[in-house]
Each structure stands twice: as C-alpha cells, then as structure tokens.
Amino acid sequence: MHFGKGREHVENNPSFKGLKVNKGTEHLPSLNPEAAQRFLKTKQPVLTVEQFVAGILAGNITILSRAVTLVESSLPKHQELAQQIIMKCLPYAGKSIRLGITGVPGAGKSTFIEALGTHLINEGHRLAVLAIDPSSERTKGSILGDKTRMEELSAMPNAYIRPSPSAGSLGGVARKTRETIILCEAAGFDTIFIETVGVGQSETAVHSMVDFFLLILIAGAGDELQGIKRGIVEMADGIAVNKADGQNVKKAELARTQYRNALHLFPPSKSGWIPRVETCSSLKSSGVTDVWAMIEEFVKQTRSNGFFNDHRKEQAKYWMVESIQEKLKNNFFLNPLIKSKMPELEGKVKNDELSSFEAARMLLDLYFDGLKK
C-alpha cells in the first residue's frame, strides 16, 4: 500500500532484508476536471420570482420542476423564494380534481395510475402524479422509482410525474406535496394524483389534501381486509378491486360485494356521498373508465351540494395550523439554548434522575425565557 505523495514505504528500510515494495500510482481525481468545467458553464441561471411565475403559468415543465425543488429544499433562502412563488401562483390554482390513491403493496397502484392517466390524457386532460413517501429515517431509503414503473405515462408530454423527497418527516413531506399541488395547478394541470407508498399514517395526510380518496385492493389474497385498517376503509370515497382478470374475475366480484356490504356499516359522510366499489383490471385497462366515472359523479354531486368548496376551505385551514405546528417545532429544536441543554436532560431522563414531563417543562421554560430576552 502507498502512503501518499513524498512518503516511502517503511518496508523499504534497509533493516527489512529481502523485502521491497514498489511505489503505487498517484490517486486520480474523482471528477474529470474538463467535465466539471463543462457543468459549471452550463449551470442554469438564477431566476427571479417573476420569471419563475411566468414560466409556471406558461406550462414550462423545466421551470416548474425547479420551483418544486425550491419547495423541497430545507435551505431558508430557498424556502423564502418558494413561498413568494407560491403566493403569486395561488390565484391561478384550485381548478383541478385532486385524487388520492392508496393501497397495499402489490395491489397494482402504479399500473392503475398509468392506465387511468393514459386514458385521461387521451381524453385531453393534463395530469400531474405526486408521491408521498417519507421514507426510512433509519436507512435513508429512497422512494420507489415511479418513472421507471410508468414508462408509457412518463413519456407523454401532458403528464408530469414527481416523486416526493426521501428521508423526510411525514409532516414535512406532506406539506411540500400540498405546496407542489398549487404549483402544478398554476401550470395548467387539471388532474392531480397523489399516491401513497404502502399503507400507513401517510393516508391521513393525503386525505387532508384531496377531493376524492381512492383505495385500491385485490381479491384472492386470503384475508379480504389484507391488513387494511378500518380507519383507512372509512376514509375511502371509493374502492377499486384491481386485477379483475383471468381466473380472478369471480373472486374480484365476490370481494366487491363484500366491501360494498362492509361500507354500509359505516356512518354516512358529510358529503352525502355513498362510497362505491368498482372492479377493474389495470393490466387490460378494463373497468378503469368506470372508476373515473365514479369520481366524476362524486365531484358533480359534491359541487352541487356545496361540500366540494367547503371541504377545500377546511383543508386550507388545516394546513395553516399544521404549518404553524411544524414551524414551531423546528424553531424549538434548532434553538441554540435547547440544543446545548438537551443532551444533559436526555441523559437524566435515561438514568431515571428526571421524569420525561419535567424535562420537557424545563426545556420549554428555557425556550420561552430566551424569547423574552
């Protein structure tokens, strides 16, 4: 092994008889200097808020993607710029149908999204697909490769597929998705799909930002509830039993009947809508149009009875409160006084020298006393 430039191997000392180690080669740079220079020359220019807004309103996908990247950034200067862009785009937003899509892994969500999305685009719609996946805080795992799983849809000019940032908190990822919806609507996308990866707490976040919540299930997987929590079924405005093809058709119809009966046990929703169950085969693109017809009927009914607009106003208020809570939490934990005192109190809590509640009270008192100064 080589010890670096200007240093010889200790084994070449005369005291090591019969042993000689040749010099190794110098380490090459990890980045080609010429490639680095080309990258710096082609680096995109910094845009003003007005240029960002003009590009988004013109439907420029490149500028939209750059704006979404600012929304996802944790840098204060990026967040400030992003909020200015969102404020100017807000008057042009709100004109889409927002559809939340969830389901157990293996239910065929991506295939369903591609089948329905392709149908909508062929009908003249513009579609944005966003994914909510807070990822693993422990492994820092990234999201599933949505673009690679939706090859046909991602190649369409009127489709925009944007994965969520990985390794973020659920609240943070959900808030950024909510802000991304505003930008996509301002860019002219009239249909927004928000997909959750797997089944978990992210469903509640998705439900709070969509008009229609669709649960995708499959038949013939043993337990018909397939680990779905009652609360998730209760949130659903509609259920699609996917993979209803081949020998699975009868099982899908049976599952449809069972879920339909189960939904009648839930209390009626404020929207006045009675959740429906449809069967479909995303692979064969059969029944997908029936699912969309169900969603359109829901939108028509809730717009006529006033629930549609009232629900969106409630969602806007909810995200205002959520944003306040997240901002306060981040401000608290980033406070220098809290950061310096936290390790000491954490140690005392672990050693049972101090209760969790007393430690929390002490930290909060320290925080608020610091604000008064």
N, C-alpha and C positions, 0 to 999 in steps of 0.2 A: 504493500500500500504506500501511497505517496503522501507526504506531509505538507505539500504545498510548495509554492514557488520560493526558491532560495534556501530550501531546507533539504538536507540529505537524510537518507535512511540511517538510523542508528546501527543497523546490522552491517553497514559498510565500514565500520570502525575496525582498524587492524586487530583488535582484540578478538573479533569474531572470525576465527580462522576457517577458511574453506567455505565462507558464505558471502555471497554478493547479490545485492538486489538492484536491478536496473531502475532507472528513473521512469516514472509514469508520464503520460502526456498531460499537458495543461488542460484544465476544465474549459470546455467551450461555453459561451454564453447561452443561457436557456432560451433567449429570444433572438431571432435573427435581426441584427441592427437595421438592415435595409427594410425589413418588413415593418419594424417599429416606426421608422420614419414615414413609410407609406401610410400607416394607420394615423399618425399624427396629422399628416397633410390632408387626409380625407375625413378627419373628425368633423362631425356635424356642427354647424354654427349654433350659438346660443340664441334662442328665440325669445321675443318679448311676449308678455301676456296677450297682447292684441294679435300677434302673429299666430300664437297657439290657438286662440279662439277662432280666428278667421279660417285657419286650416281645418279645425274640427268641424265647423259649420259647413265647410266646403266638402266634407266627407273624405278628407285626406287621411288614409289609414296610418301612414308613417307618423304624421304629427299626432294623431290620436294615440298611437302606441307610446310615443314619447311622453305625452301628457299622463297616460296611465302609469308609466314608470315613475313619474314625479309623485303621483298619488301613493304609490307603493313604497317610495323611499322614506327612510326614517330620518334623513337629514333635515334639520329645521328650515334651512333656506329652500329646500325642495318642497317641503310641506307648505310653506308660505306662498310659494309660486303656484302650487297646485290648488290651494284654496281660492286664490284670485281667479284662476281659470274656471274653477267650478262655479263660482259666484256669477261670472259673466255667461256661463253656459246654462245656468239654471232656468232662465226664461224660455229656453228652447227645448227643455227636457219634459218628460212626463207624458209623451204621446205614444208610448209603446205598450205592448202587452208583456207583462213580466211573468214568466213561468218558472217556478221552482221544480226541479226534478231530483228525486232521491230514490233509493232502492238498495237492496242488499247487494254486496259484491257478487258478480256473476249473473245479475238479473238482466244484463244487456242494456245498460243505460246509454253507453256510448253509441252502440248500434242503433238504438231507438232515436237518439238525438240526431244522428246522421240521416236516418230515414225520414224523420219528420222535418228536419231542417232542409233537406234537399227538396222535399215536397213544397215547403213554404217558399223557398227561393224560386222554384219553378213557377209558383203562383204569383211572383212579383214582389215578394217581401224581402226585406233586408234583415239579416239575423246576426246577433252577437251572442256567443256562447261564453259564459264566465264560469269558472270553477271555484268553489270554496273548499279549501283543504288546508287546515292549519298545520299539517304535517307533524312529524315526530320531533318534539323538543329534545329528546334524548339522542336520537340518531341523526337528526337534521335531514331526514329523508325528504326527497323531493316529490312533487305530485306525479300522478300518473301521466303518461305522455298523450294528452288529449289529441294533439295534432296528428300524431302518428296513428292513432286509433280511428281518426275520422278523415281518412285520406281524400275521399271524394268531396266532402263538405268543405274541408280546409282549402281546397283548390278553387273554390267558387269565389268570384270577385265580390259578391254581395254577402259573403259570410266573414265573420271576424271571430276567431277563437282565441281567448286569452286565459291562460292558466293563472291561478292565484299564486302569490308569493309563498315560498316554502318556509318552514320553521318559524312561523309567527304565531302569536296568540290568536285564539278563536275570535275574540272581540276585535282585535286589530285587523285581521284578515277580512272579517265580515264588514267592518266599517269601510275599508278600502274598496270592497266589492260594491257596496252601496254607492260610493262616490263614482266608481267606474261606470255604473249604470247611467248616471247623469250625463257623463261624457259621451257614452255610446248613443244615448237618445238624441243628444245635441248633434251628433254626427249623422243622424238620419236613420238609425236602426230602429225599425218599428216593432221588432220582436226580440226580446231578451230572454235567453235561457240561463238560469243559474243552477248549476249542477253541484251536488254534494258527493264527495267520495266516501262511499260506505254509509253506514247508519250510525248516528251518534248525536252529540249535542249540537252539531252544526245545523241540524234540521230546524231548530228553533230560530236560529239566526236567519236562515233562508226564508222561513215562513214570514218573518217580520219585514221582508223587503220585496215580496212578490204578490201578484194578484191572484194567481192560481197555483196551488201546491199539488203536484202530481207524484203519486207513489207508484213505482214500478216493481212488480212482483213476478214470480214464476210459479208454475204449478208443478206438482210431482216431486217436490224436494223434501218429502217426509212431512214434518210439522208445517202445516199450511201458514202459520204465522211467521215461520222462518226467523225467529229471533227478533221480529219487529215489535217494538214497544207499543203498548196500547196508545200512548200519547201521540206517537207518530201517525198511526192509523187515524186517530181522531182529528189530527191537523189536516189530513188529506181532503182536498176538494174533489179528487177523482183518483181512481186506481186503474192502472193498466196491467193486465195479466199478460206478460210478454212470452215469447217463444211458443205461441199457439200454432204450431205447425206439425206436420207429420203425425206420429203416433201420440203426440202431446195435446192434440186438439180437444179430445174428450176431457182430459184432466184439466185443461185450461177453462173449459166451460163449467166444470164442476167447481173449480176454485172461484170462478166469477160468481156463481150462485151463493157460495159460502160467504164470500166477502160482502156481497150485496146484503145478505141477511144480517151479517155482523154490523154493518154500518147503520142499520135501522135501530140498533140498540143504543146508539149514541144520541145525546140530546141535540135538538135542531140548532143549526148555526145562526149567527146574527144576520148572515147574508140572505137567509131564506132559501138558500140553495140546498138541494138534497144530493149528496155525493153519489156519483155513479161509478160503475165498474165496466170497463171495456176489455175485450181480448184483442191481442194483436200479435203479429209476427214481424219484428223489425228486419229480420233477415230477408223475408219475402215481401216486405213493405205492404203487407195486408193488415187492415184494421187500423193503421196509423192515422188515416184521414178521419176515421170515426172518433179517435181520441181528440183530434184537433177540433172537430165539430162540437164535441162536448165542451171544450174550453171556450169556443166562440159563443156557445149558448150561455155559458156561465157569465161571460163578460157582458153579453146583451142584457141578461136578467138583472145583474147587479148594477149596471149603469142605469137601468130604468127605475130601479127602486132606491137609487141614491147611495147604496152601500159602497160601490166601487170608489167614488171620490172620497167618501167619509173614511174608508179604510186606509187610503193613501195618506190622508191628513194625520191619522193616528200613527201611522208608520213614521212619518216625518218627525212627529213629536217624540216618539220612542227613540229614534236615532239621535235626536238632540240630547236627551237625557243620557243615553249610552255614551255619547261623545264626551259629555261633561265628566262622567264617572271614569272613563279611560284616561282623560287628560289629568284629572286629579290624582289618580293612582300613579301615573308615570311621573308627575311632578313630585309626588311624595317620595318615591323610591330613588329618584335622581337627586334629591336634595343632599347637599354635602354633609349637613349635620346628621341626617338619618343614615347616610352611607358610613359615616365614621362610628356611629353608636350602635348600629345594627349587629355587627359581629359579636360585640360584648354581650348584648342582651340575648342574642340567639344562643350563645354558649350557656348562659344562666338558665334559659328555658330548657335546654337539652339536659342539663345537670339537675333539674328539678329545684333549682335555687329560686326560681321566679315563675309565676304562672304565665301562661300564654297571654291571658287577658290583661294582666298587669303590665307586661312588657309592651303590649300594643298600646295601652293607655299612656305609658311613659314616652313612647316614640311619637304618638300623636301630640302630646303636650309639648314635646321638644319642637315638633314641626310648627305648630301654631304659635308658640312663643317666638320662634325665629321669624315668622311672618310679621309679627308686631314690631320688630326692631327696624 
